[in-house]
Amino acid sequence: MQISTLDDSSIWDDFVDSSPYGTLFHKWDFLKTIEKHTGYILLPYGIYVKDTLAGVFPAFLKSNYRVSAVFSPPPRTGIPYMGFIMSSDYVELTQNGKEARLKEIVKGITEKLDKLSPVYLSIQLPSAFSDIREFKWNDYSVDPLFTYYIPTDASLDDILKGFSRSTKRLIRGINSKKFGIEMVQSTELAPFFDLLSRRYKEQGLKLPIISMEYLADLLHLYPDNIRLYYVYDEEGVIVGSNLAIMYKNKLISWLGTPKPDVNLPVNEFIFWEFIKMAKNTNSVFEIGGADTRRLCSFKSHFNPSLETSYRVFRRSSIGVVAEWAYLNLYKKSSSLT
């Protein structure tokens, strides 16, 4: 097992596209955009078994006053998971083979990153990857994370049957055009960012996204995968919006404006439209937001399944202080609504 820098964007993206664990967040230009806007240094590691590329691991380094921290993904990027991903060959291994491979990978990653002497190291793994035992056995702490998703292999009628009574009633009203709202795709980010910024400011929260320019660059790079939608009322006024990600067999409600100050089922409408899009492309619809209690009561009305992913982390005594500051000062002030 060897872990070394891999800076060939073509090889990297081909691997991400072919990996069953790969996400759009792992793509090369996405990672370089993060580096550009956060000031973190991208560490693109390739994981090799003999001469074969068996995994990739994007990490980001931040150093201030000789104190270093490593994140995958970094804060304020809006990314729910990243971490290392493995090739499709890993899926075909026996359980003994998988455990042996993971033992080598975790050992190699730990040794590689320890050379950077980070006071804090945080890796949020993709939701498709659940075996974090090797991290526990290497003295990493583990934090479970949660997301909601809706499979769309059933018919739309059967999916609708699972919704709460009130949500079913609203969706039927939406289907009958009762509310006079429509959803339109757009490339104009300013209204979206303004709505998002204003709502967070009203709640006394810190915006969880670096800048509008960060999102604009991503929209430009991935027009087929990142799509911005606005919901308009009968007067042509924007009453809601959502930035969605479509990649492989998953549609993600990535970033959305909070519940609008109008008596219209805006977010129900957005989710129902996304479910139909996911159905048309044989995709799973990931809602997210299952880690925030105040969001669960709304999103659970859609009868989603609950999926667990994991954040693994290590910290020194200085890192304990850094983590406390992050969790109690930064993260609480910028929780997604």
C-alpha positions in Angstrom: 0.0 0.0 0.0 1.3 3.4 -1.0 -0.2 6.8 -0.5 1.2 9.6 -2.6 0.1 12.9 -4.3 -2.0 12.5 -7.4 -2.2 15.7 -9.4 -3.5 14.3 -12.7 -7.0 15.7 -13.0 -8.1 13.3 -15.7 -7.0 10.2 -13.8 -8.6 11.6 -10.6 -12.0 12.3 -12.2 -12.1 9.0 -14.1 -11.6 7.3 -10.8 -14.3 9.3 -9.0 -16.8 8.7 -11.8 -16.2 4.9 -11.7 -16.1 4.5 -7.9 -19.4 3.5 -6.3 -18.5 5.8 -3.4 -17.6 8.9 -5.6 -19.6 12.1 -5.3 -19.6 15.4 -7.1 -17.8 16.8 -4.1 -14.8 14.6 -4.9 -14.4 15.9 -8.5 -11.1 17.7 -9.3 -12.5 21.1 -10.3 -14.8 21.1 -7.3 -11.8 20.5 -5.0 -9.8 23.2 -6.7 -12.7 25.6 -6.3 -12.7 24.9 -2.6 -9.0 25.5 -2.4 -9.4 28.8 -4.3 -12.1 30.2 -2.1 -11.2 28.9 1.3 -7.5 29.4 1.4 -7.0 25.8 2.4 -4.3 23.8 0.6 -5.6 20.8 -1.3 -3.8 17.6 -0.6 -4.9 15.2 -3.4 -3.8 11.7 -2.3 -3.9 8.6 -4.4 -4.1 5.3 -2.7 -2.2 2.5 -4.5 -2.1 -1.2 -4.1 1.1 -2.2 -5.9 0.8 -0.1 -9.1 -3.0 0.0 -9.2 -5.0 3.1 -8.1 -7.3 1.7 -5.4 -8.6 4.9 -3.8 -8.4 8.7 -3.7 -8.4 10.9 -0.7 -8.8 14.7 -0.9 -7.7 16.5 2.3 -7.3 20.2 3.0 -4.6 21.7 5.1 -4.9 25.0 7.0 -1.9 26.5 8.9 -2.0 29.5 11.2 0.9 30.5 13.4 2.6 27.1 13.0 -0.6 25.4 14.0 -2.1 23.1 11.4 -5.5 21.4 10.9 -6.7 19.0 8.3 -10.3 18.7 7.1 -12.1 16.7 4.5 -14.3 18.6 3.8 -13.3 22.1 5.1 -15.9 24.3 7.0 -18.1 26.8 5.2 -18.2 24.8 2.0 -21.7 23.4 2.5 -20.4 19.9 1.8 -22.0 17.1 3.9 -19.3 14.4 3.3 -16.1 13.8 1.5 -13.3 11.6 2.8 -11.6 8.8 0.9 -13.3 6.7 -1.7 -12.4 3.3 -3.1 -12.6 1.5 -6.4 -15.4 -0.9 -7.4 -12.9 -3.7 -6.9 -13.2 -3.1 -3.1 -16.9 -4.1 -3.3 -15.9 -7.5 -4.8 -13.5 -8.3 -2.0 -14.3 -10.9 0.7 -15.0 -9.5 4.1 -11.5 -10.6 5.1 -10.1 -8.8 2.1 -12.1 -5.6 2.8 -10.9 -5.5 6.4 -7.3 -6.1 5.4 -7.5 -3.3 2.8 -9.1 -0.9 5.3 -6.4 -1.6 7.8 -3.7 -0.6 5.3 -5.6 2.5 4.2 -6.3 3.9 7.6 -2.7 3.1 8.7 -1.3 4.8 5.6 -3.6 7.9 5.8 -2.8 8.3 9.5 1.0 8.1 8.9 0.8 10.5 6.0 -1.2 13.1 7.9 0.8 12.7 11.1 3.8 14.1 9.2 1.8 17.4 9.0 1.4 17.5 12.8 -2.2 18.6 12.7 -3.7 19.6 16.1 -7.1 18.7 14.6 -8.0 16.2 11.9 -11.6 15.7 10.7 -12.9 13.4 8.0 -16.6 13.2 7.1 -17.0 9.9 5.1 -19.6 9.4 2.3 -22.9 7.9 3.5 -22.3 4.8 1.4 -19.3 3.9 3.6 -20.1 2.6 7.1 -17.2 0.4 8.3 -15.3 2.8 10.6 -14.0 0.2 13.0 -10.4 0.6 11.9 -10.6 4.3 12.7 -11.8 3.4 16.2 -9.0 0.9 16.7 -6.5 3.7 15.7 -7.8 6.0 18.4 -10.0 8.2 16.2 -13.2 9.5 17.8 -16.4 8.8 15.9 -19.4 11.1 15.4 -22.4 9.6 13.7 -24.2 11.9 11.2 -27.6 11.5 9.6 -29.4 12.2 6.4 -32.8 11.5 4.9 -33.4 10.0 1.5 -36.4 8.8 -0.5 -36.0 5.9 -2.9 -38.0 6.4 -6.1 -38.3 2.8 -7.4 -42.0 2.8 -6.3 -44.7 4.6 -8.2 -45.4 8.3 -7.4 -48.8 7.2 -6.0 -47.1 4.8 -3.7 -44.5 7.3 -2.6 -47.3 9.8 -1.9 -49.2 7.3 0.2 -46.3 7.3 2.7 -46.5 11.1 3.3 -48.2 12.5 6.4 -51.9 13.3 6.0 -51.3 17.1 5.9 -48.5 16.8 3.3 -50.5 14.5 1.1 -53.3 17.1 1.1 -50.9 19.9 0.1 -49.3 17.8 -2.7 -52.7 17.0 -4.1 -53.5 20.7 -4.1 -50.1 21.4 -5.8 -51.0 18.7 -8.5 -54.3 20.4 -9.1 -52.6 23.8 -9.6 -54.5 25.1 -6.6 -51.7 27.4 -5.3 -50.6 29.0 -8.5 -46.9 28.5 -7.9 -44.3 27.3 -10.4 -40.6 26.3 -10.2 -38.2 27.6 -12.8 -34.5 26.7 -13.3 -32.1 29.7 -13.4 -28.5 30.6 -13.4 -28.9 33.9 -11.6 -27.5 33.4 -8.1 -27.9 36.9 -6.6 -31.6 36.5 -5.5 -30.8 33.1 -4.0 -27.8 34.3 -2.1 -29.7 37.4 -1.0 -32.6 35.4 0.4 -30.2 33.0 2.1 -28.1 35.8 3.7 -31.1 37.8 4.8 -32.7 34.8 6.5 -29.6 33.8 8.4 -29.1 37.4 9.5 -32.7 37.6 10.8 -31.9 34.5 12.9 -28.6 35.8 14.2 -26.8 33.0 12.4 -23.6 33.0 10.4 -23.9 32.1 6.7 -22.5 28.5 6.2 -21.3 29.3 2.7 -18.0 31.1 2.0 -19.3 33.5 -0.7 -21.6 33.9 -3.7 -18.5 33.7 -5.9 -17.8 30.2 -4.6 -21.3 29.0 -5.7 -21.0 30.9 -9.0 -17.8 29.1 -9.9 -19.4 25.7 -9.1 -22.5 26.5 -11.2 -20.2 27.5 -14.1 -18.1 24.3 -13.8 -21.0 21.9 -13.4 -24.1 23.2 -15.2 -25.4 19.7 -15.7 -24.9 18.7 -12.1 -25.6 21.8 -10.0 -29.0 23.4 -10.8 -30.6 26.4 -9.2 -34.4 26.6 -9.0 -36.7 29.5 -7.9 -40.4 29.2 -7.0 -42.6 32.0 -8.1 -46.1 32.9 -6.9 -48.9 34.1 -9.1 -47.5 37.7 -9.0 -44.1 36.6 -10.3 -42.5 37.1 -6.9 -39.8 34.7 -5.7 -41.1 32.8 -2.7 -38.5 30.0 -2.4 -35.4 28.5 -4.0 -33.1 25.5 -3.9 -29.7 24.6 -5.2 -29.7 20.9 -6.2 -27.0 18.4 -7.1 -27.6 15.7 -9.6 -24.8 13.1 -10.0 -24.8 9.4 -10.8 -28.0 8.0 -9.3 -28.6 10.6 -6.6 -30.4 14.0 -6.5 -29.5 16.0 -3.5 -31.4 19.0 -2.1 -28.1 20.7 -1.4 -28.8 24.3 -0.3 -32.2 25.8 0.2 -33.7 28.9 1.5 -35.6 28.5 4.8 -39.4 28.3 5.2 -40.7 31.4 3.3 -42.9 34.1 5.0 -45.9 33.2 2.8 -48.9 31.0 3.3 -47.9 28.7 0.4 -46.5 25.1 0.5 -43.3 26.2 -1.2 -40.9 23.6 0.2 -43.4 20.9 -0.2 -43.7 21.9 -3.8 -39.9 21.9 -4.3 -39.5 18.4 -2.7 -42.3 17.0 -4.8 -40.8 18.3 -8.0 -37.4 16.9 -7.0 -39.0 13.5 -6.2 -40.5 13.5 -9.7 -37.1 14.4 -11.2 -35.4 11.7 -9.3 -38.1 9.2 -10.4 -37.5 10.2 -14.1 -33.8 9.5 -13.8 -34.0 6.4 -11.6 -32.3 8.3 -8.8 -32.5 8.4 -5.0 -33.6 11.8 -3.6 -31.5 12.9 -0.6 -33.2 15.5 1.5 -30.5 16.0 4.2 -31.1 17.9 7.4 -31.7 14.9 9.6 -29.0 16.1 12.1 -31.0 19.2 13.0 -34.0 18.6 15.2 -36.0 21.6 14.2 -35.9 20.5 10.5 -36.8 16.9 11.2 -40.5 17.5 12.0 -41.0 18.9 8.5 -38.8 16.6 6.5 -40.0 13.4 8.2 -43.6 14.2 6.8 -42.2 12.8 3.5 -41.7 9.4 5.1 -38.0 9.3 4.2 -35.5 6.6 5.1 -32.8 7.5 7.6 -29.2 6.9 6.6 -26.1 7.1 8.8 -22.7 8.4 7.9 -19.7 9.1 10.1 -17.2 11.8 10.9 -13.9 10.5 12.3 -11.5 12.8 14.0 -8.4 13.1 16.1 -7.1 16.1 18.1 -4.3 17.1 20.3 -4.7 19.1 23.5 -4.6 22.3 21.5 -7.0 20.7 19.1 -9.5 20.2 21.9 -9.6 23.9 22.4 -9.9 24.5 18.6 -12.8 22.0 18.4 -14.6 23.6 21.3 -14.4 26.9 19.6 -15.6 25.5 16.3 -18.5 23.6 17.8 -19.6 26.2 20.3 -18.8 29.4 18.5 -18.7 28.8 14.7 -20.9 25.7 14.1 -23.7 26.8 16.4 -23.8 30.2 14.7 -24.0 28.7 11.2 -26.3 25.7 11.5 -28.1 25.0 8.3 -31.8 26.0 8.5 
